[in-house]
Amino acid sequence: MFSIGGISWAMLLAALGILAMLILAPAVADTRAAEVQRNNIQASLDQDDQKIALQKEFLKATSDPLVLQRLAERGLNIQRPDQRVLPLDPNAAQQDRSVTKLIAERLQPVTPKPVAAVPWYFQPALSPALRPMLFTVAIAGLLLSFLLGVRFTPR
């Protein structure tokens, strides 16, 4: 039903498959980690682009001297002598009133694109506990395949 040569080839292919998995799994995991890092950097870049656009919009709007004066007063938290401020919020004195805070409040949240997980069939090859055992099984399969192929080859 099964010949020794067929079993030898099957063992050889299985051992080579395990070795390929042991070689490719760390590369796949590193690639996925690099994709996550790239997506996080892209999200940060998108956030920075939003900030730049808001700051440019803000610069266009600050050509009026009265607006500049009020922004300076707000940023430095000072009041004119002829002005009386009625705090609506008792904690308003401790709040950050800077322009940076105003811009940060208008930013839209940016989430990085999700990255697919490492495929299930690569998971055993990434486990530090299973990796040496898989390597040993693959080498034993190669050796046994060779021995079966050489020992029982018809002459």
C-alpha positions as CSV (number, residue, x, y, z in Angstrom):
1,M,0.0,0.0,0.0
2,F,2.7,2.5,1.0
3,S,6.3,2.1,-0.3
4,I,9.3,3.0,1.8
5,G,10.3,5.5,-0.9
6,G,6.9,7.2,-0.6
7,I,7.2,7.4,3.2
8,S,10.7,8.7,2.8
9,W,9.5,11.5,0.5
10,A,6.6,12.3,2.8
11,M,8.9,12.6,5.8
12,L,11.4,14.7,3.8
13,L,8.6,17.1,2.7
14,A,7.2,17.3,6.2
15,A,10.6,18.1,7.7
16,L,11.3,20.7,5.0
17,G,7.9,22.3,5.7
18,I,8.7,22.5,9.4
19,L,12.0,24.1,8.7
20,A,10.4,26.6,6.3
21,M,7.9,27.4,9.0
22,L,10.7,27.9,11.5
23,I,12.5,30.2,9.1
24,L,9.5,32.2,7.9
25,A,7.6,32.7,11.1
26,P,10.0,35.2,12.7
27,A,10.1,37.1,9.4
28,V,6.3,37.3,9.2
29,A,6.1,38.4,12.9
30,D,8.8,41.1,12.2
31,T,6.9,42.3,9.1
32,R,3.6,42.5,11.1
33,A,5.4,44.5,13.9
34,A,6.9,46.8,11.2
35,E,3.4,47.3,9.8
36,V,2.0,48.2,13.2
37,Q,4.9,50.7,13.7
38,R,4.3,52.2,10.2
39,N,0.6,52.6,10.9
40,N,1.3,54.2,14.3
41,I,3.7,56.7,12.6
42,Q,1.2,57.4,9.9
43,A,-1.5,58.1,12.5
44,S,0.9,60.5,14.2
45,L,1.7,62.1,10.9
46,D,-2.0,62.6,10.2
47,Q,-2.5,64.1,13.6
48,D,0.4,66.5,13.0
49,D,-1.1,67.4,9.6
50,Q,-4.3,68.3,11.4
51,K,-2.4,70.5,13.8
52,I,-0.6,72.3,11.0
53,A,-3.8,72.9,9.1
54,L,-5.5,74.3,12.3
55,Q,-2.4,76.5,13.0
56,K,-2.5,77.8,9.4
57,E,-6.2,78.6,9.8
58,F,-5.5,80.2,13.1
59,L,-2.7,82.4,11.6
60,K,-5.0,83.6,8.9
61,A,-7.6,84.6,11.6
62,T,-5.1,86.4,13.8
63,S,-4.5,89.4,11.5
64,D,-6.8,91.5,13.7
65,P,-4.9,93.4,16.5
66,L,-7.9,93.0,18.9
67,V,-7.9,89.2,18.4
68,L,-4.1,89.1,19.0
69,Q,-4.5,91.1,22.1
70,R,-7.2,88.9,23.5
71,L,-5.2,85.7,22.6
72,A,-2.2,87.1,24.4
73,E,-4.3,88.0,27.4
74,R,-5.8,84.5,27.4
75,G,-2.4,82.8,27.0
76,L,-0.7,84.9,29.7
77,N,-3.8,84.7,31.9
78,I,-3.9,88.4,32.5
79,Q,-6.9,90.8,32.5
80,R,-7.2,94.4,31.5
81,P,-8.0,96.8,34.4
82,D,-11.3,97.8,32.7
83,Q,-12.4,94.2,32.3
84,R,-14.2,92.1,34.8
85,V,-14.2,88.3,34.3
86,L,-17.0,86.2,35.8
87,P,-15.8,82.6,36.0
88,L,-18.6,80.2,35.2
89,D,-16.6,77.2,36.2
90,P,-14.9,77.4,39.7
91,N,-11.9,75.4,38.3
92,A,-11.5,77.7,35.3
93,A,-8.5,79.5,36.9
94,Q,-6.5,76.3,37.0
95,Q,-7.3,75.3,33.4
96,D,-4.9,75.6,30.6
97,R,-6.0,78.6,28.5
98,S,-3.2,78.5,25.9
99,V,-3.7,78.5,22.1
100,T,-2.1,75.0,22.0
101,K,-5.0,73.8,24.2
102,L,-7.5,75.5,21.9
103,I,-6.0,73.7,18.9
104,A,-5.8,70.4,20.7
105,E,-9.5,70.6,21.5
106,R,-10.4,70.9,17.8
107,L,-8.3,67.9,16.7
108,Q,-10.1,64.9,15.4
109,P,-9.0,61.6,16.9
110,V,-6.9,59.5,14.5
111,T,-6.6,55.7,15.0
112,P,-4.0,53.6,13.3
113,K,-5.1,51.0,10.8
114,P,-5.3,47.6,12.4
115,V,-2.8,44.9,11.2
116,A,-3.8,41.3,10.8
117,A,-2.4,38.9,13.4
118,V,0.3,36.3,12.5
119,P,-1.5,33.3,10.9
120,W,-2.3,30.5,13.3
121,Y,0.0,28.0,11.6
122,F,3.0,30.2,12.4
123,Q,2.2,30.5,16.1
124,P,3.9,27.3,17.2
125,A,7.1,28.3,15.4
126,L,7.1,31.6,17.3
127,S,6.8,30.0,20.7
128,P,10.2,30.0,22.5
129,A,9.2,26.7,24.2
130,L,8.2,24.8,21.1
131,R,10.8,26.2,18.7
132,P,13.7,23.9,19.7
133,M,11.4,20.9,19.8
134,L,10.1,21.7,16.2
135,F,13.7,22.1,15.0
136,T,14.7,18.7,16.5
137,V,11.6,17.0,14.9
138,A,12.5,18.5,11.5
139,I,16.2,17.4,11.7
140,A,15.1,13.9,12.9
141,G,12.6,13.8,10.0
142,L,15.4,14.7,7.5
143,L,17.7,12.2,9.0
144,L,15.1,9.4,9.1
145,S,14.0,10.2,5.5
146,F,17.6,10.0,4.4
147,L,18.2,6.7,6.2
148,L,15.0,5.2,4.9
149,G,15.8,6.3,1.4
150,V,19.4,4.9,1.5
151,R,18.8,1.8,3.5
152,F,15.7,0.5,1.6
153,T,16.5,1.6,-1.9
154,P,16.4,-1.4,-4.3
155,R,19.7,-2.1,-6.0
